[in-house]
Amino acid sequence: MTVSLNVKYGKLFTCGVDGDAAQGWLDGSMSILYSDSYSKFPIGVAHVVKSWPVDADSMIYQVDVTIDGKLYTGRTLGPNSFWRGKAKKPEVITLLSRADGNPKLAKGLDRGVLSFPLHLAPADLSGHEVCPKRSPGCSAACLNTAGRGGMSGSGPVIQAARKRRTNWYFTDRVSFMIALNAEIARAARQAIGRNLDCAIRLNATSDVPWHRIPVGRSKISSNNAPNVMALHPNVQFYDYTKVAKRILTEILPPNYHLTFSLSENNAADARDVLAHGGNVTIVLRTRAMVELAISRGEIMIGGVLVRAPIVDGDETDLRYLDPPGSIVALKAKGKAKYDQTGFVVDIM
């Protein structure tokens, strides 16, 4: 990087890059960093990250600048002003959420299981579709904004993190899967340390075919693997899905369990899954309806009366513990309580 000598406040200094430090002059729009305020030689592209008042007449601006492909961040007094920054540390994106961050997953502790979910940005909120069979009712009632994900304080931060994870998955899948593999290994060690079993739910807010996503070589594995389940045979993986063929026709890893999720437009698929010994979740309007369905042992699915063991899906999220051929009754939560599409079922 070419540097230039400038005089500011009677002191000599250089503009450009010196190791992890950089400095220069911003233009009037604070979008270009120049080597100085005279020759206007551009050395970087800038954008304002945030700003705050110092007093009634002045502001401080936090500005990120990219110079020769490297990102720096620093402060300035505003347009046409001097800027000084330091190299920005690469963002660390964690994938698996804390086991105690979800009240329902935390119930697994009573069964000796430590659970870890992966939350992506559902549907196409990130610009990438991760729920290929979603229905209008499912999309509207999505639990993405339930709990901390919908709170005014933490919600925007959580939603942004889910989008970053999703974009990482689609833009650099190799490094994403290597990182995911490492986090699963760490989660398993944590469970062992607490004398608990480890369970991983990768589709907490998505419907990705993880059993078909390979994992490349890493510090954890010296060879390519067909999926993360193969690398962690002592970890139980489980998910909900609306893609019936994954249960009906695909060969799943022995430590990966899928439960079909009933919507307003897939009743026939749900009945097929049950007929083949798979499990199906159904969302009911109230807690009283959940208890009524359990007592009856039968329920209408798409206008057809289906008799099967009905289990309480709100007692735990560990769906792989449900008996084969079961209907899992769940009470509507969040936005689902107001659903009128048929996604949420009412029984009398």
C-alpha positions as CSV (number, residue, x, y, z in Angstrom):
1,M,0.0,0.0,0.0
2,T,1.3,3.4,-1.0
3,V,1.4,5.9,1.9
4,S,1.5,9.6,1.9
5,L,2.8,12.0,4.5
6,N,0.3,14.5,5.9
7,V,0.4,17.2,8.6
8,K,-2.5,17.3,11.1
9,Y,-2.5,19.4,14.2
10,G,1.2,20.1,13.6
11,K,2.2,16.4,13.6
12,L,3.5,14.3,10.8
13,F,1.6,11.0,10.1
14,T,1.1,8.5,7.3
15,C,-2.1,7.5,5.6
16,G,-2.6,3.9,4.4
17,V,-1.9,0.6,6.1
18,D,0.8,-0.2,8.7
19,G,0.3,-3.8,9.9
20,D,-3.1,-4.1,11.5
21,A,-3.6,-0.3,11.6
22,A,-5.0,2.0,8.9
23,Q,-5.9,5.6,8.5
24,G,-6.9,8.1,5.9
25,W,-9.5,10.8,4.9
26,L,-13.2,10.1,4.3
27,D,-15.0,11.7,1.4
28,G,-18.2,13.8,1.9
29,S,-20.5,10.7,1.7
30,M,-18.2,8.6,3.9
31,S,-18.1,5.9,1.3
32,I,-14.5,6.3,0.1
33,L,-11.3,6.5,2.1
34,Y,-8.6,8.6,0.5
35,S,-4.8,8.7,1.2
36,D,-5.1,12.4,2.0
37,S,-7.3,15.4,1.7
38,Y,-5.5,16.9,-1.2
39,S,-4.5,14.3,-3.9
40,K,-7.8,12.3,-3.4
41,F,-6.1,9.0,-4.1
42,P,-8.6,6.3,-3.1
43,I,-7.3,3.5,-0.9
44,G,-10.5,1.9,0.4
45,V,-14.3,1.5,0.4
46,A,-16.1,2.7,3.5
47,H,-19.5,2.3,5.1
48,V,-21.0,3.8,8.3
49,V,-21.8,1.1,10.9
50,K,-23.3,3.3,13.5
51,S,-23.2,6.8,15.0
52,W,-23.9,8.6,18.3
53,P,-24.0,12.2,19.5
54,V,-21.1,13.7,21.4
55,D,-22.9,16.9,22.2
56,A,-25.6,19.1,20.6
57,D,-23.4,20.0,17.7
58,S,-21.2,17.0,16.9
59,M,-21.4,13.2,16.2
60,I,-19.0,10.3,16.3
61,Y,-19.3,7.7,13.5
62,Q,-18.1,4.1,13.5
63,V,-17.0,3.3,10.0
64,D,-15.8,0.0,8.5
65,V,-13.3,0.3,5.6
66,T,-12.1,-2.4,3.2
67,I,-8.6,-1.9,2.0
68,D,-6.9,-4.5,-0.3
69,G,-9.6,-7.0,0.7
70,K,-9.0,-6.6,4.4
71,L,-11.6,-5.1,6.7
72,Y,-10.8,-2.3,9.2
73,T,-13.0,-0.5,11.7
74,G,-12.5,2.9,13.3
75,R,-14.1,6.2,14.2
76,T,-14.3,9.6,12.7
77,L,-16.0,13.0,13.3
78,G,-17.9,12.8,10.0
79,P,-17.7,13.6,6.3
80,N,-14.5,15.0,5.0
81,S,-12.7,14.0,8.2
82,F,-9.7,12.0,9.3
83,W,-10.4,8.3,10.1
84,R,-8.2,5.9,11.9
85,G,-9.0,2.1,12.3
86,K,-7.7,-1.3,13.2
87,A,-8.1,-4.6,11.4
88,K,-11.5,-6.1,12.3
89,K,-11.3,-9.5,13.8
90,P,-13.1,-12.2,11.8
91,E,-16.6,-12.8,13.0
92,V,-17.0,-16.1,14.9
93,I,-20.3,-17.7,14.0
94,T,-21.6,-20.4,16.4
95,L,-23.9,-23.0,15.1
96,L,-25.5,-25.0,17.9
97,S,-27.5,-23.2,20.5
98,R,-27.1,-23.7,24.2
99,A,-28.9,-26.7,25.5
100,D,-30.7,-24.6,28.1
101,G,-31.8,-21.9,25.7
102,N,-35.0,-23.7,24.7
103,P,-37.4,-24.6,27.6
104,K,-38.8,-27.6,25.8
105,L,-35.4,-29.0,24.9
106,A,-34.3,-28.5,28.5
107,K,-37.1,-30.9,29.6
108,G,-34.9,-33.7,28.1
109,L,-32.6,-33.3,31.1
110,D,-35.2,-35.2,33.2
111,R,-34.7,-38.1,30.8
112,G,-30.9,-37.9,31.0
113,V,-30.5,-36.2,27.6
114,L,-28.6,-33.0,26.8
115,S,-30.1,-31.5,23.6
116,F,-28.6,-29.0,21.2
117,P,-30.5,-27.3,18.4
118,L,-29.3,-25.7,15.2
119,H,-31.4,-22.6,14.2
120,L,-31.3,-21.4,10.6
121,A,-33.4,-18.6,9.2
122,P,-36.6,-20.5,8.2
123,A,-38.4,-20.5,4.8
124,D,-36.6,-18.0,2.5
125,L,-36.0,-15.3,5.1
126,S,-32.2,-15.4,4.3
127,G,-32.8,-15.4,0.5
128,H,-32.3,-19.2,0.5
129,E,-35.2,-21.7,0.9
130,V,-34.7,-24.2,3.7
131,C,-38.3,-25.4,4.1
132,P,-39.1,-26.9,0.7
133,K,-42.5,-28.3,1.6
134,R,-43.8,-25.5,3.9
135,S,-47.5,-24.7,3.7
136,P,-49.1,-21.2,4.0
137,G,-50.3,-22.2,7.5
138,C,-46.9,-23.5,8.6
139,S,-45.1,-20.4,7.3
140,A,-47.5,-18.1,9.1
141,A,-47.3,-20.0,12.4
142,C,-43.5,-20.6,12.4
143,L,-41.9,-20.7,15.8
144,N,-39.0,-18.7,14.5
145,T,-40.2,-15.6,16.4
146,A,-41.4,-17.5,19.5
147,G,-39.4,-17.1,22.7
148,R,-36.2,-15.1,22.7
149,G,-36.3,-15.0,18.9
150,G,-39.3,-12.6,19.0
151,M,-38.3,-10.4,21.9
152,S,-37.7,-6.7,21.2
153,G,-34.3,-6.8,22.8
154,S,-32.7,-10.1,21.8
155,G,-35.0,-10.9,18.8
156,P,-33.2,-8.8,16.1
157,V,-29.8,-10.1,17.2
158,I,-31.0,-13.7,17.1
159,Q,-32.7,-13.3,13.7
160,A,-29.5,-11.8,12.3
161,A,-27.5,-14.7,13.6
162,R,-29.8,-17.3,12.0
163,K,-29.5,-15.5,8.7
164,R,-25.7,-15.5,9.0
165,R,-25.6,-19.2,9.6
166,T,-27.9,-19.9,6.7
167,N,-25.9,-17.8,4.3
168,W,-22.7,-19.5,5.5
169,Y,-24.4,-22.9,4.8
170,F,-25.3,-21.9,1.2
171,T,-22.1,-19.9,0.3
172,D,-19.4,-22.1,1.8
173,R,-20.9,-25.5,2.7
174,V,-17.6,-27.3,3.1
175,S,-16.4,-25.0,5.9
176,F,-19.9,-24.9,7.4
177,M,-20.1,-28.7,7.7
178,I,-16.6,-28.9,9.1
179,A,-17.5,-26.3,11.8
180,L,-20.8,-28.1,12.5
181,N,-18.9,-31.4,12.9
182,A,-16.6,-29.8,15.4
183,E,-19.4,-28.3,17.4
184,I,-21.3,-31.6,17.6
185,A,-18.1,-33.2,18.9
186,R,-17.8,-30.5,21.5
187,A,-21.5,-31.0,22.5
188,A,-21.0,-34.7,22.8
189,R,-18.0,-34.2,25.1
190,Q,-20.1,-31.8,27.2
191,A,-22.8,-34.4,27.6
192,I,-20.4,-37.1,28.6
193,G,-18.9,-34.7,31.1
194,R,-22.3,-34.4,32.7
195,N,-23.0,-38.2,32.5
196,L,-25.8,-37.5,30.0
197,D,-26.7,-38.7,26.5
198,C,-26.4,-36.2,23.7
199,A,-29.1,-35.4,21.2
200,I,-28.9,-33.0,18.3
201,R,-31.8,-31.3,16.4
202,L,-30.4,-29.8,13.3
203,N,-33.7,-28.6,11.8
204,A,-35.0,-26.5,14.8
205,T,-36.3,-23.9,12.3
206,S,-35.6,-25.5,8.9
207,D,-36.1,-28.7,6.9
208,V,-32.7,-29.5,5.4
209,P,-31.9,-33.1,4.4
210,W,-28.9,-33.4,6.7
211,H,-28.5,-37.1,6.1
212,R,-27.5,-36.3,2.5
213,I,-25.0,-33.5,3.3
214,P,-21.4,-34.8,3.3
215,V,-18.6,-33.7,5.6
216,G,-15.1,-33.0,4.3
217,R,-11.8,-33.7,6.0
218,S,-11.0,-31.8,9.2
219,K,-9.3,-32.1,12.5
220,I,-12.2,-34.2,13.6
221,S,-12.2,-36.6,10.6
222,S,-9.4,-37.6,8.3
223,N,-11.7,-38.8,5.6
224,N,-14.9,-37.6,3.9
225,A,-18.1,-38.8,5.5
226,P,-21.6,-39.1,4.0
227,N,-23.1,-37.0,6.9
228,V,-22.4,-35.9,10.4
229,M,-24.4,-38.8,11.8
230,A,-21.8,-41.2,10.5
231,L,-19.1,-39.3,12.3
232,H,-21.0,-39.4,15.6
233,P,-22.6,-42.8,16.0
234,N,-23.1,-42.3,19.8
235,V,-25.1,-39.1,19.3
236,Q,-28.8,-39.2,18.6
237,F,-30.0,-36.9,15.8
238,Y,-33.7,-36.2,15.3
239,D,-35.9,-33.7,13.4
240,Y,-39.4,-32.9,12.2
241,T,-40.0,-32.9,8.4
242,K,-42.7,-32.2,5.9
243,V,-40.9,-34.2,3.2
244,A,-42.6,-37.6,3.4
245,K,-40.2,-39.4,1.1
246,R,-37.4,-39.0,3.6
247,I,-39.3,-41.3,5.9
248,L,-41.1,-43.5,3.4
249,T,-38.4,-44.3,0.8
250,E,-34.9,-42.9,1.9
251,I,-32.4,-44.8,4.0
252,L,-31.7,-42.8,7.1
253,P,-28.7,-43.3,9.3
254,P,-29.5,-45.5,12.3
255,N,-29.0,-42.6,14.7
256,Y,-31.2,-40.2,12.8
257,H,-35.0,-40.1,13.6
258,L,-37.6,-38.2,11.6
259,T,-41.1,-37.3,12.6
260,F,-43.5,-36.2,9.9
261,S,-45.2,-32.8,10.5
262,L,-48.9,-32.5,9.5
263,S,-50.0,-29.3,7.7
264,E,-53.3,-28.2,6.2
265,N,-52.3,-29.7,2.8
266,N,-50.4,-33.0,3.4
267,A,-52.9,-35.2,5.2
268,A,-52.5,-38.0,2.6
269,D,-48.7,-38.1,3.2
270,A,-49.3,-38.1,7.0
271,R,-51.6,-41.2,6.7
272,D,-49.0,-42.9,4.5
273,V,-46.3,-42.3,7.1
274,L,-48.4,-43.7,9.8
275,A,-49.3,-46.7,7.7
276,H,-45.6,-47.5,7.3
277,G,-44.9,-47.2,11.0
278,G,-43.7,-43.7,11.0
279,N,-44.8,-41.0,13.4
280,V,-46.8,-37.8,12.7
281,T,-47.2,-34.6,14.7
282,I,-50.4,-32.7,14.8
283,V,-50.9,-29.2,16.3
284,L,-54.1,-28.9,18.3
285,R,-55.7,-25.6,19.3
286,T,-55.7,-26.0,23.1
287,R,-54.2,-28.1,25.9
288,A,-57.7,-29.5,26.5
289,M,-57.8,-30.8,22.9
290,V,-54.4,-32.5,23.3
291,E,-55.7,-34.3,26.4
292,L,-59.0,-35.3,24.7
293,A,-57.1,-36.7,21.7
294,I,-54.9,-38.7,23.9
295,S,-57.8,-40.2,25.8
296,R,-59.6,-41.1,22.6
297,G,-56.7,-42.7,20.8
298,E,-58.1,-41.5,17.5
299,I,-58.3,-38.3,15.5
300,M,-59.4,-37.1,12.1
301,I,-56.6,-36.5,9.6
302,G,-57.8,-34.9,6.4
303,G,-61.3,-36.1,6.9
304,V,-60.3,-39.7,7.7
305,L,-60.6,-41.1,11.2
306,V,-57.2,-42.5,12.2
307,R,-56.7,-44.8,15.2
308,A,-53.2,-44.9,16.6
309,P,-51.3,-44.4,19.9
310,I,-51.4,-40.6,20.6
311,V,-48.6,-39.2,22.8
312,D,-48.2,-35.9,24.5
313,G,-45.6,-34.0,22.4
314,D,-45.4,-31.2,24.9
315,E,-43.8,-33.4,27.7
316,T,-40.5,-33.5,25.8
317,D,-39.0,-32.7,22.4
318,L,-37.2,-36.1,22.2
319,R,-39.4,-37.5,19.4
320,Y,-37.1,-40.5,18.8
321,L,-38.5,-41.9,22.1
322,D,-42.1,-42.0,20.8
323,P,-43.4,-45.5,19.9
324,P,-43.4,-46.3,16.2
325,G,-46.7,-45.5,14.4
326,S,-47.6,-42.8,16.9
327,I,-49.5,-39.5,16.5
328,V,-47.8,-36.7,18.5
329,A,-50.2,-34.1,19.8
330,L,-48.9,-30.6,20.3
331,K,-50.6,-27.6,21.7
332,A,-50.5,-24.5,19.4
333,K,-48.0,-21.9,20.5
334,G,-47.1,-18.4,19.4
335,K,-48.7,-17.3,16.2
336,A,-50.2,-20.7,15.7
337,K,-52.8,-20.0,18.3
338,Y,-54.5,-17.7,15.8
339,D,-54.2,-19.9,12.7
340,Q,-57.3,-20.2,10.5
341,T,-55.7,-22.1,7.6
342,G,-56.3,-25.6,8.9
343,F,-52.7,-26.0,10.0
344,V,-53.9,-26.0,13.6
345,V,-56.6,-28.6,14.1
346,D,-59.7,-28.2,16.3
347,I,-61.5,-31.2,17.7
348,M,-64.7,-31.5,19.7
